[in-house]
Amino acid sequence: MKVKMLSRNPDNYVRETKLDLQRVPRNYDPTLHPFEVPREYVRALNATKLERVFAKPFLASLDGHRDGVNCLAKHPKSLATVLSGACDGEVRIWNLTKRNCIRTIQAHEGFVRGICARFCGTSFFTVGDDKTVKQWKMDGPGFGEEEEPLHTILGKTVYTGIDHHWKEGVFATCGQQVDIWDEQRTSPICSMTWGFDSISSVKFNPIETFLLGSCASDRNIVLYDMRQATPLKKVILDMRTNTICWNPMEAFVFTAANEDYNLYTFDMRALDSPVMVHMDHVSAVLDVDYAPTGKEFVSASFDKSIRIFPVDKSRSREVYHTKRMQHVICVKWTSDSKYIMCGSDEMNIRLWKANASEKLGVLTSREKAAKDYNQKLKEKFQYHPHIRRIARHRHLPKSIYSQIQEQRIMKEARRRKEVNRLKHSKPGSVPIVSEKKKHIVAVVK
């Protein structure tokens, strides 16, 4: 049997006397620089610092609404067109390139509860507190014509949300029940209900287009199948879910924005435990929207901030806030994955960069190469403590910062209590419940 041994000769690296210079092992290969890693580390550090220096995410504020912005919708064919509905019943259509309002419609009496565009982009639908569903042309009226809806449906109850099918002339509304409508008819094709509470939002799945998800005020998230016209299953959480959003790349995955300050990403095949719990907000999460890539989503909260989360991480990578921005009611990620829009209480729609330090406009080939090189360096050294600290640091408003500290103390107290209870109980009598399963009450099929 052959035994291989590592052997070193001390003469190669031990000094003969204290006065001798330390011997440094050298690689004399000319392609390998002896200080390659320290050099790259310094470059990565500089790239990380410069990224934070150039992080200026806020682009524009679209003002013109006379009441809080309650809902937003994207145009399916045009990147520059955005629709917004306010609490005074006014709907505005905006041009993002010119950053101005191109059309104003007094659509409803009372709140505009929901707005969505038809999949072809020729018209859009609104629902309001006046118990009506209205369909409007996307293009404005001709010269001398009055602003009139194409169709008006008068319902029996207040509708709280609307969403359009991604491929057919069918849309869904929610209120006391989920109604599926054909565009050509004035009565619903089918009505689905499970429980007796009001439903706050309904969303069509963009991939499996016959699936719907809705969330109700009795803490349920219910999934429906349009082909069978029946509910499939529901999951009951600790607190109420405000809205859900389907992942545009993974058919079974959706994220729910909850009142308990967290967001939950579920796989609809296994609702008994969320795939990930996203924690960072310090107040109720009111809206959520996915990036077209399906890798990230943005959430809007009552704590006057919006946060960007990677789908597979529990902590946010970015937080946006301004001094003037109040409670953020709605948020949308644009279809080119570069910008984020949010509508808030103080009547403004704000436009942000999805990547805070990204340079806008045309990049030269050298700029592109430098950007890619810096990105690779940051990825290589991302776990080094100094670089990680700089990359993670965000300046927060005092109110959010103090609430985070307060909640940290409360969470630590709860954890201590659980540990003590476990320590002083009979082995096996107190079950250990994971953070993911803590907030799930039941799954009903």
N, C-alpha and C positions, 0 to 999 in steps of 0.2 A: 504494500500500500504506500502510495506516495503522499507525503505530507508537505504542503506548501507553507512557507513561513515568511512573515514580513520581517525583514531585518534592516536595522538602521545603523549607520556608523556615527557614533556621537561626534567624531571629529568634524563632520559636515555642518553641525549646527550648534555645538557647545563652544563657548569662548574658552580660551586657555587661561586668561587672567581677566580680572574685573575691568582692566583698562582697555581691553580689546573692543573693537566695534562688534555689535551684534551681527551675526551672519544671516542674511536674508536669502531664502531659497528663491532663485530666479528662473523663470521660463524664458529661454533665449529665442523662442519662436517669434519672428518679427510681426506676425499677424496678430498675436495676442499682446495687448498692451498690459503692463503690470498693474496699472491703476484703472482698469476698465470698469469694475464694479463701483468703486468710489466715485468715479466720473459720472457714471449713469445715475447714481444715487443723488448727486448734487443736481443733475439735470431734472430728475423726477421731482425733487423738492422745489426747484424753481418753477417747474410746470404747474405743480399743485398750488403754489402761492399765486402765480399769475392767473390761474383759473378763478381763484377767489377774488382777486383784484378786479377782473373783468366781468364778474357775475352781476350783470345789470338786467334782470329779467323783465322788468316792467316796460311795456312798449307804448300803450295808448289807453286812454279812457274815452269810451263812447257815451256822451251824456246827451240827454234829450227827453228821457222818460220823466214823467211828473209824479211817479210813485215807484215803490220798490219793484225790482225786476224779479218776477216769480218763476219764469221758465225760459229756456233757450232751445233752439233747434238749428241743426245744420242743413244746408242745401245739399242734396245727395249728388248733384252734378257740378256745382260751382263752389270752388274753394273760398271765393271772396264774399259769398252771400250768407248772412246769418239772420235768423228770425228771433225776436224776443217778445215776450208777453209780460205785461205789468199788472200790478194789483188794482189799477183803476180801469181795467178792461181794454187798455190800448195795446195794439200789436204794432211793432216797428220792424221794418226790413232794413238791414245795414249793409253797406259795402265796406269790407275790411281794408281793401287797398286804398280807397280814398278816405276811409275812416269817417264816413258820414252816413246819415239816415237818408235812404232813397224813397221811403214810402211809410206813411202812418195810417193806421186803420183803427177806428173805434169799434172794436169787434164785439165786446160784451158789456153788460152791466155788472159791476162787481169784478172780482178777480178773474184773470185768465188763468185757469187751473192747469192747462196743458196745451202744448203745441207740437205738431209733428208734420214733416213734409212727406208728400207722396213719393214713392220710390223712383218715379221718372222725373221728378222735379218740376212738373207743370202746375201743381197746386199744393195747398197745405190746409191742414185741419186745426181748428181750435175748439177747446171746450171751456166753459165758464160757469160762474155761480148762477147764471140765469137759466140753468137746466137745458142749454142748447149746445148742439154740435154744429159747427159751421165749416163749410169748405170754401176756400178763397182761391182765386187765380194768383199764380206767382207773379205774373206781369201785371202792372198797374192798369187801370181803366184808360180807354182812349180819350181823346180830346172831347169834352162835352159830356162824357159818360159819368154816371155816379158810381161811387164805391159800393158795390153790392156783392154779397156772397153768392157763390154758384148754387149751393144747397144749404138749407137749414133744417136740422132735425130737432124737434122739441121733445125732450125726454120727460120722464115722470119724476126723476130724482136728480140731485146735483151730481155732475160728473167731476171726478177729482183727477183724472189722468187719461191720456190717450196715446196710442202708439200705432204706427202703420206697418202692415205686412211688408216684408222686404222684396217680394216678387209679384204679388197679386193685388188686385183692387179690393183689399179687405183691411179693415182696421178694427182695433179693440179699444173699448172705453172701460173705465172702472168707476165705481161709486159704491152702491150697496151690493153690487154684483159685477162680474166681468161679462160684458156684452161683446159679441163678435158681430160686426156689421158688414154688409155688402154696400159698396158705394152707390149702387143703383136703387137701393131700397130704403124706406123710411122706418122700418122696424128691424130689430136685430135678428140675425140668422139663428143664433143660439145664445142663451144666457147660462152662465156657470156660477155656482155659489157653493161655499163650504164654510159653514159658520154664519154668524149673524152680524158681524161688525163691518164698518166701512173700510173699503180697500183704497189705499193711498196712491199706488202706482202699478202700472202694468207694462211689461216689456216683451216684445217678440224676440225669439232667438234668431240671430242673423245667419246661422248656418243651417240648423234644423228648423226651418221657418214655420213649421206647424206647432212648435212648442212655445208656450207663454209662461212667464213667471209673474207673480203679483205678491205684494205685501200688504197685510191688513193691520188695522189698529189693535187687534187682539193678539199681537206678537207673532202672527203666522207668516211664513213665506210659503205660498202655494204654487205648485207647478201644474199646468193644464196641457192637455193634448187637444188641438183643434179638430183633429180628424174624428176622435171619439166623442167630442163635445162633453168631456168629463174631466174633473180634477184627477191628477195622477197621485201626488203625495204632498204632504206638507210637513215642514219642520217648525217647531215652536221654540222660540228663544226666550231668554230671561226678560228682555225688554223689546220695545217696538222697533221694527225695521222701517226706515223712512223710504228707501228706494233700493232697487237692485239694478245691476248692469251685467249683461252677458259678455263673456270674452269673445271678441270677433274671430279669434283663431282656433279656439278649442271649444267644440260644440257643447260640452257637458259642464263647463266651468262658469260660475257667476259669482259676483261679489255683492254683498249686502251692506248698506250703510245703516248703522244702528244707533239708537238713542244712548247706549251705554259707552259712548265715545270711541267704540272700536268699529273696524270693518272686518267682515268674515268672508273668506273665499271658500265656496263650497264646490264639491264635485257632486252633481245631481244624482249620480249612481250610488253614492254613500253619504247620505245627509246626516248620519248620526254623529259625525265629527267633521268640523271644517278642515280644509286643507291647510289654511293659514289664518291666524288672527293678527290683524294689522293694528298696532297700538301706537298712537302718538298724539292724537287730538285730545284736547282738554274740555271739550263740550260735545253736544250731540252732532253726529255727522248727518248732513242734510241731503247731500247728493254725491254721486260717484259716476265717473265715465272712463271707459278704457281708451288707451291709445290704439290706433289702427293696427299696430304691430302685435298687440295682445301681450306684450312683455311688461307694461306698466299701466297704472291707472291713476287718475287724479280725484281727490275727494275735497268736498266743500263742507265747512263746518260752521256751527253757531259761534265758535270761538274767534271769528273774524280772520281766519286764515285758510289757505288751501295748501294741501300737501300732495306730493307725488310719491307713490309707493311702487317699488318693483313687485311683481306678482308673487315672487318666491321669498320675499323678505318681510319680516314683521315690523320693521322700522322704516320711516320715510327717508328718501334720499334728498328731498328738497322741501322747503316750506316758504310760501310767499305771503306777504302781508304788507299793508301800507297803513299810514296813520289814519287816513280818511275812511278806509274800507270797513264797513260794519258787517253784520252777520251775512255770510255768503249763502245764498239760497240755492243757486244752481251753477253748474259748471259743465263745460264741454271741451273735448280735445279735438282739434281740427283734423280733417281727413288726410292732410299731408304729414301729420305727426310732428309738426314743428311748433305749433302754438296752442295755448290754452286760453279759453274765455271763461270769465266768471261774472255772474250777475248778483248784485248784493242789495241790501236793504236801502242804501242811500242813493238809489236811482241810477247807478252807473253800471256799465258793462266794461270790464277791464280785459285787456289783451296782454298776455304774458308769453315769454319764450319758454318752450318746454325744456330746453337745455340752457340754463341761466347764462353761461359764459360763451355761448355760441356766437360766432361772428356772422352777421347777416350779410347778404349780397353775394356776389361772385367771388370765389376764391381762386387765386393763381395756383399753378401746379406746385410751386415751392411752399405756399401756405398750406395746401392740402397735405403735402409730405410731412411738413413740420407738425401739423395737427395730429396726423396718424402716429408719428414717432412719439410725440408727447403722451398720447393716449396709451400706447403700449408701455411706456416707461411708468406711467401712473399705475397701470394694472400690475406691473412687475413688482413694484415696491409698495403696493397699497396697504399691506399689513404691517409695515414698519411704523412703530408708535408715533414718531414725529410727524410723518406724512399723513397718517390716519387722523391724527388730532386736527391738523389743519384742514383736511378735506371734509371732516365731519362737522366742524364748528359752524353754527348758524347764529346770527344775532336775532333774538326773539323779543317781542314787546314785553314789557314788565308784567302785564296781566297774565300772559301765557306762561312766562317763566316761573312766576310765583305759584301758579296753579300746578305746574309740573312738579315743583318741589313738594307741594302739599300732597299731591296724589302719590308721590313716591313714598312719603312717610306713611300714608294710609295703607298702601300696598304692602310695605314692609311689616306693619303692625298685623295685617291679616295673615301674612306668611308666618310670622312668629307664633300667632295664635294657633294656626294649623299644626305647626311643628310641635308645640307644647301639648296640644290635644292628642296628637299621634303618640307622643312620648309617654304620656300618662294614661293611655288606654290599653286595654287588653289587646295583644297582637291579633290583627285581622278584623277587629271590631270596627275600626274607622277606615273606610276605603280611601285610597289615594286617587284623587280625580285630577287628570291632567288639565292644564290651562285651556286646551282646545275644547274639551268636553264640558267644562264648568258651566258654560253659558247656554248649552242645549238642554231644553226641558224634555222634549219628546219628538219622535218622528212618527207620523201617522200615514198609513197607506190606504 
